[in-house]
Amino acid sequence: MSRTTLPVALIQEKNHGDADANLSVIEARVAEAAKQGAKLVLLQELHNGAYFCQHESVHEFDLAEPVPGPSTERLGKLAKQHGVVLVSSLFERRAAGLYHNTAVVYEKDGSIAGKYRKMHIPDDPGFYEKFYFTPGDMGFTPIDTSVGRLGVLVCWDQWYPEAARLMALAGADLLLYPTAIGWDPDDEQAEKNRQRDAWVLSHRGHAVANGLPVLSCNRVGHEPSPIGASGIQFWGNSHVLGPQGEFIAEAGTEETILMADIDLQRSEHVRRIWPFLRDRRIDAYGDLLKRYIDLDPRVPLIVREATPDDVPAIASLYADEVRDHVNTYEYDVPDEAEMALRMQAVLDAGYPYLVAEFDGDFVGYAYAGSYRARAGYRKTVENSVYVVPGRQGKGIGAALMQALIDACEARGYRQMIAVIGEPTNTASIRLHEKFGFTLVGVFRGIAWKHDRWLDTVQMQRTLGAGTTAPPQDE
């Protein structure tokens, strides 16, 4: 074993009755895992007993205990005895009437290295956790240990990419998920498969998006419902994934100790070839703090003629396009003075130059210009439409396009050409198709930007009378 290889063990178990019985089994399994070389051991969610959240009963609160408490003392001794870092999952009694679903991490000397209180709390049939658990208030903070910085999350957190991302941004070396997930035995097999596959895919997505190994430890076995329902069949399938979402180890549906070796250097290598953290557009993610992005119908989207006061916003948006994208093949970012001159040249030539506002904010701009300088092309225009990052998909591009088409038809233009950087720009292609543009062709390797050759899509739309009559100035 090299110093960059971390041997890990996931203890996938069924419920053995009460806390003492389950902890006794855990002690035997951890001893066996340590004997096989494990340095990090992950337990399943709420491992001290049955998954009690299948019903709502105040009597279940008697299972909760403080942290530190009896279970943490016993598990801490276990970690120290075998020299392992241990991740457990407990029903925490913080105060009277205040309870959490809490993961506790023990250092190899038996001390508590840290804890994480489950942030996302489900309330589904058979998973009535909101009755028992207060959402966590400790944030998404990794826990430093002798084997690395652990990004510990719990079960339902797995469906939220934001949680994994925040752990990664705080420097987590691994993502770990104590889990209790299963299906209704009465569901059709196809539905069972879809649920299990979605669960695995969510973890693979976290691994890929963050370039980190992911460990998820589930429980197994059928647990009957206290209220006479079908109960839950916990499907196991605990797994260890590498930073490209690849399977390093995967369990079946029975009790097992899942062993795996994790290469801690692979994350560095993967993040160099897939630099997703580098390319995040943190300037455009403000709307993630909203529950849902509503376009208030009382606040209309306004498309109007551009003025010199719009130049700073236009220049800023265009600068992003020049630096980071291939919607323009320009290399050097023009300053505001240059953008002002360009706008004035468009307006002086009689072409429309428009901006879009929503609730007083600049959200995009569009203009038409000469397709070619020769006189024979004078009734053909080329369009340009740009929308502020984070505002796409809200109808802003469509509003600008419609207004631009209307303005060009009012001026007597007959054809509009769109030159779209790369066939992969499907959003722009779909927008143009929505307004009747048809594909003319694709120029292959016509441009060079960002160290690669670029194809260019050409699209066209008839304006006004099109070719049915000569230009009015003839």
QUISULCOR-V955017 format. One record per pair of residues at least 4 apart in sequence whose C-alpha atoms are under 7 Angstrom apart, sorted by sequence separation. I is the first residue (numbers start at 1). GAP is how many residues later the second one is. D is the distance in whole Angstrom. If there is no record, write none. Layout:
BEGIN
<<I:GAP:D> <I:GAP:D>>
END
This chain:
BEGIN
<<1:4:6> <17:4:6> <18:4:6> <19:4:6> <20:4:6> <21:4:6> <22:4:6> <23:4:6> <24:4:6> <25:4:6> <26:4:6> <27:4:6> <28:4:6> <29:4:6> <30:4:6> <31:4:6> <32:4:6> <33:4:7> <34:4:5> <65:4:6> <68:4:6> <69:4:6> <70:4:6> <71:4:6> <72:4:6> <73:4:6> <74:4:6> <75:4:6> <76:4:6> <77:4:6> <78:4:6> <79:4:6> <80:4:7> <94:4:6> <106:4:6> <107:4:5> <123:4:6> <124:4:6> <129:4:6> <144:4:6> <145:4:6> <153:4:6> <161:4:6> <162:4:6> <163:4:6> <164:4:6> <165:4:6> <166:4:6> <167:4:7> <168:4:5> <187:4:6> <188:4:6> <189:4:6> <190:4:6> <191:4:6> <192:4:6> <193:4:6> <194:4:6> <195:4:6> <196:4:6> <197:4:6> <198:4:6> <199:4:7> <200:4:6> <201:4:6> <202:4:6> <203:4:6> <204:4:6> <205:4:6> <206:4:6> <207:4:5> <225:4:5> <241:4:6> <242:4:5> <265:4:7> <266:4:6> <267:4:6> <268:4:6> <269:4:7> <270:4:6> <271:4:5> <275:4:7> <276:4:6> <281:4:7> <306:4:6> <310:4:6> <311:4:6> <312:4:6> <313:4:6> <314:4:6> <315:4:6> <316:4:7> <317:4:7> <318:4:6> <319:4:6> <320:4:6> <321:4:5> <334:4:6> <335:4:6> <336:4:6> <337:4:6> <338:4:6> <339:4:6> <340:4:6> <341:4:6> <342:4:6> <343:4:6> <344:4:6> <345:4:6> <346:4:7> <347:4:5> <357:4:5> <358:4:7> <373:4:7> <387:4:7> <392:4:7> <395:4:6> <396:4:6> <397:4:6> <398:4:6> <399:4:6> <400:4:6> <401:4:6> <402:4:6> <403:4:6> <404:4:6> <405:4:6> <406:4:6> <407:4:6> <408:4:7> <409:4:5> <421:4:7> <425:4:6> <426:4:6> <427:4:6> <428:4:6> <429:4:6> <430:4:6> <431:4:7> <432:4:7> <433:4:5> <448:4:6> <449:4:7> <462:4:5> <465:4:6> <470:4:7> <16:5:6> <17:5:7> <33:5:6> <34:5:7> <46:5:7> <67:5:7> <79:5:5> <93:5:6> <94:5:6> <106:5:6> <107:5:6> <122:5:7> <123:5:5> <144:5:4> <167:5:6> <187:5:6> <207:5:5> <225:5:6> <241:5:5> <242:5:6> <321:5:7> <334:5:6> <346:5:6> <347:5:6> <357:5:5> <358:5:7> <372:5:6> <387:5:6> <408:5:6> <432:5:5> <433:5:6> <448:5:5> <16:6:5> <79:6:6> <93:6:5> <106:6:4> <107:6:5> <122:6:7> <123:6:6> <143:6:5> <144:6:6> <157:6:7> <207:6:6> <224:6:7> <225:6:4> <241:6:5> <242:6:6> <287:6:7> <321:6:6> <322:6:6> <347:6:7> <356:6:6> <357:6:6> <371:6:7> <447:6:6> <448:6:6> <15:7:7> <79:7:6> <92:7:6> <93:7:7> <105:7:6> <106:7:5> <122:7:6> <123:7:6> <142:7:6> <143:7:5> <207:7:6> <224:7:4> <240:7:6> <241:7:5> <251:7:6> <321:7:7> <356:7:6> <447:7:5> <92:8:5> <105:8:5> <121:8:6> <122:8:6> <142:8:5> <143:8:7> <223:8:6> <224:8:7> <240:8:5> <322:8:6> <356:8:5> <445:8:5> <446:8:6> <447:8:7> <91:9:6> <92:9:6> <105:9:5> <121:9:6> <142:9:4> <183:9:6> <223:9:5> <240:9:5> <322:9:6> <355:9:6> <356:9:6> <371:9:6> <387:9:7> <445:9:5> <446:9:6> <91:10:5> <92:10:6> <104:10:6> <105:10:6> <142:10:7> <222:10:6> <223:10:6> <239:10:6> <240:10:6> <322:10:7> <355:10:4> <370:10:7> <371:10:5> <387:10:6> <444:10:7> <445:10:5> <446:10:7> <90:11:6> <91:11:6> <104:11:4> <203:11:7> <222:11:4> <239:11:4> <249:11:6> <322:11:6> <354:11:6> <355:11:6> <370:11:5> <371:11:5> <444:11:5> <90:12:5> <103:12:5> <104:12:7> <221:12:6> <222:12:6> <238:12:6> <239:12:6> <248:12:7> <354:12:5> <369:12:5> <370:12:6> <385:12:7> <443:12:6> <444:12:7> <89:13:6> <90:13:6> <102:13:7> <103:13:5> <221:13:5> <237:13:6> <238:13:5> <353:13:6> <354:13:6> <368:13:6> <369:13:5> <442:13:7> <443:13:5> <89:14:4> <102:14:6> <103:14:6> <121:14:6> <220:14:5> <237:14:5> <319:14:5> <353:14:4> <368:14:6> <369:14:7> <442:14:6> <443:14:7> <88:15:5> <89:15:6> <102:15:4> <120:15:6> <219:15:6> <220:15:5> <237:15:5> <352:15:6> <353:15:7> <368:15:4> <442:15:5> <87:16:7> <88:16:5> <101:16:6> <102:16:6> <119:16:5> <151:16:5> <220:16:5> <236:16:6> <237:16:6> <352:16:6> <367:16:6> <368:16:6> <441:16:6> <442:16:6> <87:17:6> <88:17:6> <100:17:6> <101:17:5> <118:17:6> <119:17:4> <219:17:5> <236:17:5> <351:17:6> <367:17:6> <441:17:5> <11:18:7> <87:18:5> <118:18:5> <218:18:5> <235:18:6> <236:18:7> <351:18:6> <366:18:5> <367:18:7> <440:18:5> <86:19:6> <87:19:6> <117:19:4> <218:19:7> <366:19:4> <439:19:6> <440:19:5> <86:20:5> <117:20:7> <218:20:5> <315:20:7> <365:20:6> <366:20:6> <439:20:5> <440:20:7> <85:21:6> <86:21:7> <117:21:7> <151:21:5> <217:21:5> <315:21:6> <365:21:5> <438:21:5> <439:21:7> <85:22:5> <116:22:7> <150:22:5> <155:22:6> <216:22:6> <217:22:7> <364:22:5> <365:22:7> <437:22:6> <438:22:5> <85:23:5> <140:23:7> <149:23:5> <150:23:6> <151:23:6> <152:23:6> <153:23:6> <154:23:5> <155:23:6> <216:23:6> <243:23:7> <346:23:6> <364:23:4> <437:23:5> <438:23:7> <9:24:6> <84:24:5> <149:24:5> <150:24:5> <151:24:5> <152:24:5> <153:24:5> <154:24:5> <155:24:4> <215:24:6> <216:24:7> <243:24:6> <312:24:6> <315:24:6> <363:24:6> <364:24:5> <437:24:5> <22:25:7> <23:25:6> <67:25:6> <83:25:5> <142:25:6> <148:25:6> <149:25:7> <150:25:6> <151:25:6> <152:25:6> <154:25:6> <155:25:6> <215:25:5> <311:25:6> <363:25:5> <436:25:6> <22:26:6> <65:26:7> <66:26:5> <83:26:7> <140:26:6> <141:26:6> <214:26:6> <215:26:6> <22:27:7> <64:27:5> <65:27:5> <66:27:5> <79:27:7> <140:27:6> <214:27:5> <243:27:7> <64:28:5> <65:28:5> <66:28:6> <79:28:7> <80:28:5> <142:28:7> <213:28:5> <214:28:7> <311:28:7> <363:28:7> <9:29:6> <19:29:4> <64:29:5> <79:29:5> <80:29:5> <114:29:6> <141:29:7> <213:29:4> <311:29:6> <7:30:6> <8:30:5> <18:30:7> <19:30:6> <76:30:6> <79:30:7> <80:30:4> <113:30:7> <142:30:6> <212:30:7> <213:30:5> <7:31:5> <8:31:6> <9:31:6> <10:31:6> <11:31:6> <18:31:5> <79:31:5> <113:31:7> <212:31:4> <7:32:6> <8:32:5> <9:32:5> <10:32:5> <11:32:5> <12:32:7> <17:32:6> <101:32:6> <113:32:7> <211:32:4> <308:32:7> <422:32:6> <423:32:7> <6:33:7> <7:33:7> <8:33:6> <9:33:6> <10:33:6> <11:33:7> <77:33:5> <99:33:7> <100:33:5> <211:33:6> <220:33:6> <380:33:6> <383:33:7> <398:33:7> <422:33:5> <423:33:7> <15:34:6> <76:34:4> <99:34:5> <100:34:5> <122:34:7> <220:34:6> <366:34:6> <379:34:5> <380:34:6> <381:34:6> <382:34:6> <383:34:6> <421:34:7> <422:34:5> <423:34:6> <15:35:6> <76:35:6> <99:35:6> <100:35:7> <118:35:7> <121:35:7> <207:35:7> <208:35:6> <220:35:7> <365:35:7> <379:35:6> <380:35:5> <381:35:5> <382:35:5> <383:35:6> <421:35:5> <422:35:6> <98:36:7> <100:36:7> <116:36:7> <118:36:6> <120:36:6> <207:36:5> <208:36:5> <379:36:7> <380:36:6> <381:36:6> <382:36:6> <420:36:6> <421:36:6> <120:37:5> <175:37:7> <179:37:7> <181:37:7> <204:37:7> <207:37:6> <208:37:5> <367:37:7> <419:37:7> <420:37:5> <107:38:6> <119:38:7> <174:38:6> <175:38:6> <176:38:6> <177:38:6> <178:38:6> <179:38:6> <180:38:5> <207:38:5> <419:38:6> <420:38:6> <173:39:7> <174:39:5> <175:39:5> <176:39:5> <177:39:5> <178:39:5> <179:39:5> <180:39:6> <419:39:5> <174:40:6> <175:40:6> <176:40:6> <177:40:6> <178:40:7> <179:40:7> <205:40:7> <418:40:6> <419:40:7> <204:41:4> <418:41:5> <47:42:6> <164:42:6> <168:42:6> <417:42:6> <418:42:6> <41:43:7> <46:43:5> <159:43:6> <417:43:5> <40:44:6> <41:44:6> <42:44:6> <43:44:6> <45:44:5> <46:44:5> <158:44:7> <186:44:7> <356:44:7> <416:44:6> <417:44:7> <39:45:5> <40:45:5> <41:45:5> <42:45:5> <43:45:5> <44:45:7> <46:45:7> <158:45:7> <161:45:7> <165:45:7> <185:45:6> <416:45:5> <39:46:6> <40:46:6> <41:46:6> <42:46:7> <184:46:6> <415:46:6> <416:46:6> <184:47:7> <185:47:7> <306:47:6> <415:47:5> <416:47:7> <34:48:6> <184:48:5> <185:48:6> <305:48:6> <306:48:5> <414:48:6> <415:48:5> <183:49:6> <184:49:6> <305:49:4> <306:49:5> <313:49:7> <414:49:4> <182:50:6> <183:50:5> <304:50:6> <305:50:6> <413:50:6> <414:50:6> <27:51:7> <31:51:7> <182:51:5> <183:51:7> <303:51:7> <304:51:6> <414:51:7> <415:51:7> <182:52:4> <303:52:6> <304:52:6> <352:52:7> <414:52:5> <181:53:6> <182:53:5> <303:53:4> <181:54:7> <302:54:6> <303:54:6> <409:54:6> <212:55:6> <301:55:7> <302:55:5> <352:55:6> <409:55:5> <211:56:5> <301:56:6> <302:56:6> <301:57:5> <300:58:7> <211:59:6> <211:60:6> <299:60:6> <209:67:7> <55:71:7> <317:71:6> <54:72:4> <56:72:7> <53:73:7> <54:73:5> <55:73:6> <53:74:5> <54:74:6> <53:75:5> <56:75:6> <53:76:6> <89:89:7> <327:93:7> <328:93:7> <327:94:5> <326:95:6> <303:97:7> <284:105:5> <285:105:6> <284:106:5> <329:120:7> <45:133:5> <44:134:4> <45:134:5> <43:135:6> <44:135:5> <45:135:5> <44:136:7> <54:171:6> <55:171:7> <55:172:7> <44:173:5> <43:174:6> <44:174:5> <42:175:7> <44:175:6> <12:205:6> <14:205:6> <11:206:7> <12:206:6> <13:206:5> <14:206:5> <10:207:6> <12:207:5> <13:207:6> <14:207:5> <12:208:7> <12:224:7> <33:224:7> <12:226:7> <14:241:7> <13:242:5> <12:243:5> <13:243:7> <12:244:5> <11:245:6> <12:245:6> <11:246:5> <10:247:6> <11:247:7> <9:248:6> <10:248:5> <9:249:5> <10:249:7> <9:250:5> <8:251:6> <9:251:7> <8:252:5> <7:253:6> <8:253:6> <7:254:4> <6:255:6> <7:255:6> <5:256:6> <6:256:5> <5:257:5> <6:257:6> <5:258:5> <6:258:7> <4:259:6> <5:259:6> <4:260:5> <4:261:6>>
END
